[in-house]
């Protein structure tokens, strides 16, 4: 289904293009662009699709990529570390989440403030204690960790990362298969 033709005007303006510039890039006349935007012409499907495709390609080129918004280097914790040390690291650096790696350096899990609090509450209820009384000096990260964060390449558009952040507190950015950075919701808010 073809998007609303009014999006041609909105997207052209958002990209800072004149009607003439858009027409030249799409290989159509400026008067055709003007008539479509004014709603005086219902163009052939192929012409409208071509204009929309050109605008889409220009938007994608302009969009920031993961490497431009990621936080680097990536701090992580090992599965064998005590939760106390992981929480101390999070507090010291102001992190809300951390990737978890195994002894070979492979990312196998994640740790977030939310999951730590939820798991500590669950454990304390099961033991008849309050969350504050559970001793994090005897709990391993592997006992508390969640699934690993999703991963993307450095060239992934921010819009794709935003979609992943609906279901995850962070996204790892990989370079040659190794973590090069991390993107959180706070990182995306900085680029708005």
Order of alpha helices (4+ residues) and beta strands (2+ residues): alpha-alpha-alpha-alpha-alpha-beta-alpha-beta-beta-alpha-alpha-beta-alpha-beta-beta-alpha
